[in-house]
Every structure is written in C-alpha cells, then in structure tokens.
Amino acid sequence: MEYIEIAGAGKPISRLIKGTDYFYHDAYEKAAANMDAFLAIGGNTVDSAHIYCGGQSEEVLGRYMQERGNRNEIVILTKGAHHDQNGPRVNADAIRSDLLTSLERLQTEHVELYALHRDDPNIPVGVILEALNEHIESGKIGAIGASNWTWQRLEEANSYAAANGLKGFTFSSPNLSLAKANEPFWAGCVSADEETLAWHERTKLPLLSWSSQARGFFTGRFTPEVRDNEDLVRVFYSDGNWERLHRAEQLAASKNTTPIQIALAYVLNQPFPTCALIGAQNRAELLSCDEGSRITLTREELDWLDLGSQVKPSV
C-alpha cells in the first residue's frame, strides 16, 4: 500500500480509503471483517460522515475500534455540515454540533481529517474557516478539507487563511473518475473537471475521490441497452463514457488486468496526490482494488483513456 501526506493529519494516509456507508449495527460482523481485511493489506484511512446510515456508520466504526483496541492505527475522515430538509447548514453552530456528535459516536477525542460535506456559497469563506480553526486549536480536528467544493471556493478560502493567519484546507474530496458525470449524483455534489484537475496539478492539493470507480460503470455489467440502474443511466451513460469504457477494456487486456482496475489506476496516477474512496464490501473486491492501486499509467495513457488522444500508447 502506498501513502500520501496531508498537512495537519499527523499520520500517513493510505491511497485506498475504506468507505463505510453500509456500516449498520445489524451487519456489524460484516463491517468488522471488512475492516480487518482492509487493515491487513495496509489500508489505514476510513471515510465516514455525520449523515451516513443515520449515524450508525460512525457508531459501528467507534465500536470496532474500541473492541479491537486499534484507534491509533486508523486515520478517520469524517464529514459534517450537510444540508437538511431546511436547506444549507454550513455555519459555526452546525459544524460544532455535527463534530461533537461524530466524536461521541466514534468514541474518540479527535479525528485526523474533517471535511465539510457540502458548501454554501452564500456564506463567506472567512466565517467558515474561523469556525473550523476553533476546533483545530482545541485538538478535535487535525486537518480540514472540503467535500464538493469548487476549486474557486477552495482557492478563495486558502487565500483568506494565508492572509489571516489561519489553517486552510489541506485536502479536497470531489468526485473524480474515468467516467465523467453528466450531472451531479446528488444536489450540491461536485465532480472534478479539466479546470479542477489543472488547479490541483498547480497547487498539489491532495484530492480524495469519492465514487472513484464510477459506481461500478467499468465492471462489465453495464451496456447502453442495460438501463435498470436509473442513477447510473442519468449520471454516466454517454457516448464519451462508452468510449472510455472501450479504451479501458483495451488497455486492461494489454496489461493483463481488468477495466475497473484501470479505472481505479486512472484516479491514482494523476500528476498530484490522490486517494480513492472505495466501496469494496468483500475480500475479492478489496483485493481487486489493492491490485488496481499498484498499476502504473503514463501521462500518455491517462490522456488516451480520457479521450485526449486518438492514438493508443504502446505498452
């Protein structure tokens, strides 16, 4: 397993990050077994959120760490300030409430990585950063980041932090995958476009991608005629993405691997630090991700996969 550094986290961050949005109390043994397997391959970073599974995701993770006695081996990424039925909640009170609740559920006094789950462009970045810095200073948060913020808002926030002696965002977590989204999966979600990737390459700000494998688009289960998954059809069905799938299949054949492993390698071979949030729920899926994380792709292969070139690079 490879690792990256994120300023403020205090621990190395595994390139594969374990998703926990299926961690429920009535499936605790499955979650615990998945965590054991993830740690066994060298993974150490786990993604959760205040809203996942109605709070059970964090509670199950907290129980697991207490029972195994391995809190110090794990890097926790959790998120808060998601909107509710009344609208956006990116404000100091919501951040404080969600963070304290998350810490209680996780049975820990701090998290290494804390991200805002959504943005509210109507709130000045200074107000948000002042609130987050309060919790950094108290030791409850190591590094702060943003999930589903545009690169423009991230740049504005970090410029404000630099000018005012505050800690800025040291990671971002949008969607990045080989398949390009036609529209957001959920309202307020952000997918990395060409401008976003160019900004990350300039700044070297780490990107932690959710839906890094496009929710199974590259597994071979989907074709233009198979339309039973409405979300996948809405978000990823396009002529461009079918061509990307075709190219991933070609490259996989030449490298003796699989298209979905090529899709994962696309995320992990960007010219700036990246990690991939993975949804592996059994050992076979986890080992597939582990193998995919070891594939090296050249800049030319990345460009060809993403339709930037018509000439397939030689392998």
Residue pairs with C-beta under 8 A, 6 or more apart in sequence:
1 14
1 15
1 16
1 41
1 42
1 43
1 290
1 293
2 14
2 15
2 293
3 12
3 13
3 14
3 15
3 44
4 12
4 13
4 15
4 206
4 273
4 274
4 275
5 12
5 13
5 273
6 13
6 113
6 143
6 145
6 170
6 171
6 206
7 143
7 170
8 136
8 142
8 143
8 144
8 167
8 170
9 75
9 112
9 113
9 142
9 143
9 170
10 112
10 142
11 44
11 75
11 112
12 44
12 75
13 44
13 45
13 75
13 113
13 206
13 275
14 42
14 43
14 44
14 45
14 75
14 275
15 268
15 274
15 275
15 276
15 293
16 38
16 41
16 43
16 45
16 275
16 276
16 278
16 289
16 290
16 293
17 43
17 45
17 46
17 47
17 77
17 208
17 275
17 276
17 277
17 278
18 34
18 35
18 38
18 43
18 45
18 46
18 47
18 277
18 278
18 280
19 47
19 277
19 278
19 279
19 280
20 31
20 46
20 47
20 48
20 52
20 57
20 60
20 61
21 48
21 49
21 52
21 53
21 57
21 279
22 31
22 53
22 279
22 281
23 31
23 48
23 52
23 53
23 56
23 57
23 60
23 61
24 31
24 53
24 56
24 57
24 60
25 56
25 59
25 60
28 60
28 63
28 64
30 281
31 60
31 61
31 64
32 64
32 67
32 68
34 280
34 281
34 282
34 286
35 46
35 61
35 64
35 68
36 68
37 283
37 286
38 46
38 280
38 286
39 70
39 73
39 74
41 286
41 287
41 290
44 73
44 74
44 75
45 74
45 75
45 76
45 77
45 113
45 275
46 61
46 74
46 75
46 76
46 77
47 77
47 78
47 208
47 210
47 277
48 57
48 58
48 61
48 76
48 77
48 78
48 79
48 102
48 106
49 57
49 58
49 78
49 79
49 80
49 82
49 117
50 58
50 78
50 79
50 80
50 82
50 98
50 101
50 102
50 117
51 82
51 117
52 58
53 60
55 101
55 105
58 78
58 102
58 105
58 106
59 105
59 106
61 76
61 106
62 105
62 106
62 107
62 108
63 107
65 71
65 74
65 106
65 107
65 108
66 107
71 108
75 112
75 113
76 106
76 108
76 111
76 112
76 113
77 111
77 112
77 113
77 114
77 115
77 173
77 208
78 102
78 106
78 111
78 113
78 114
78 115
79 114
79 115
79 116
79 117
79 147
79 173
80 94
80 95
80 98
80 99
80 102
80 114
80 116
80 117
81 89
81 90
81 91
81 94
81 95
81 98
81 116
81 117
81 118
82 89
82 98
82 117
82 118
83 89
83 118
83 188
88 118
88 120
88 122
88 123
89 98
89 120
90 116
90 118
90 119
90 120
90 123
90 128
91 120
91 123
91 127
91 131
92 127
92 130
92 131
92 134
95 116
95 128
95 131
95 132
95 135
96 131
96 135
99 114
99 135
99 140
99 141
102 111
103 109
103 110
103 111
103 140
109 139
109 140
110 139
110 140
110 141
110 142
111 140
111 141
111 142
112 142
112 143
113 142
113 143
113 145
113 171
114 132
114 135
114 141
114 142
114 143
114 144
114 145
115 144
115 145
115 146
115 147
115 171
115 173
116 128
116 132
116 145
116 146
116 147
116 149
117 147
117 148
118 147
118 148
118 188
119 146
119 148
119 149
119 150
119 153
119 188
121 153
125 153
125 156
125 157
125 160
126 160
126 164
128 157
129 157
129 160
129 161
129 164
129 166
129 167
129 168
130 166
132 141
132 144
132 167
133 166
133 167
135 141
136 142
136 144
136 167
143 170
143 171
144 167
144 168
144 169
144 170
145 169
145 170
145 171
145 172
145 173
145 208
146 153
146 154
146 157
146 169
146 172
146 173
147 172
147 173
147 174
147 210
148 173
148 174
148 188
148 189
148 190
149 157
149 169
149 172
149 174
149 190
150 190
150 196
151 172
151 195
151 196
151 199
151 200
154 169
154 172
154 199
154 205
155 199
155 203
157 168
157 169
158 168
158 169
160 166
160 168
161 167
161 168
161 169
162 168
169 205
170 205
170 206
171 205
171 206
171 207
171 208
172 200
172 205
172 206
172 207
172 208
173 207
173 208
173 209
173 210
173 277
174 189
174 190
174 191
174 192
174 196
174 207
174 209
174 210
175 181
175 185
175 189
175 190
175 191
175 192
175 209
175 210
175 211
176 191
176 192
176 197
176 207
176 209
176 212
176 267
176 270
176 274
177 191
177 209
177 211
177 212
177 213
177 214
177 217
177 263
177 266
177 267
178 214
178 218
178 244
178 248
178 262
178 263
178 266
178 267
178 305
178 306
179 214
179 217
179 218
179 236
179 241
179 244
179 245
179 263
180 191
180 236
180 238
180 240
180 241
180 244
181 191
181 235
181 236
182 234
182 235
182 236
182 237
182 238
183 234
183 235
184 190
184 191
184 235
185 211
185 231
185 235
190 196
192 200
192 207
192 209
197 270
199 205
200 207
200 270
200 272
201 270
201 271
201 272
203 272
204 272
204 273
205 272
205 273
206 272
206 273
206 274
206 275
207 270
207 272
207 273
207 274
207 275
208 274
208 275
208 276
208 277
209 267
209 274
209 275
209 276
209 277
210 277
211 277
212 263
212 264
212 267
212 276
212 277
212 278
213 260
213 263
213 264
213 276
213 278
213 279
214 236
214 241
214 263
215 231
215 232
215 235
215 236
215 279
216 222
216 232
216 260
217 232
217 236
217 241
217 245
217 263
218 245
218 248
218 259
218 260
218 262
218 263
219 259
219 260
220 259
220 260
222 229
222 232
224 237
224 242
227 233
227 237
240 307
243 307
244 305
244 306
244 307
245 259
247 304
247 305
247 307
247 312
248 259
248 262
248 263
248 266
248 305
249 259
250 312
251 262
251 301
251 304
251 305
251 312
251 315
252 258
252 259
252 261
252 262
254 315
255 262
255 295
255 315
257 291
257 292
257 295
258 288
258 292
260 288
260 292
261 288
261 289
261 291
261 292
261 295
262 292
262 295
262 297
262 305
263 292
264 276
264 278
264 289
264 292
264 293
264 295
265 292
265 293
265 295
265 296
265 297
266 297
266 302
266 305
266 306
267 274
267 276
268 274
268 275
268 276
268 292
268 293
268 295
269 295
269 296
269 297
269 302
270 302
271 299
276 289
276 293
278 286
278 289
279 285
280 286
280 288
280 289
297 305
298 313
300 309
300 313
301 313
303 309
304 311
304 312
304 313
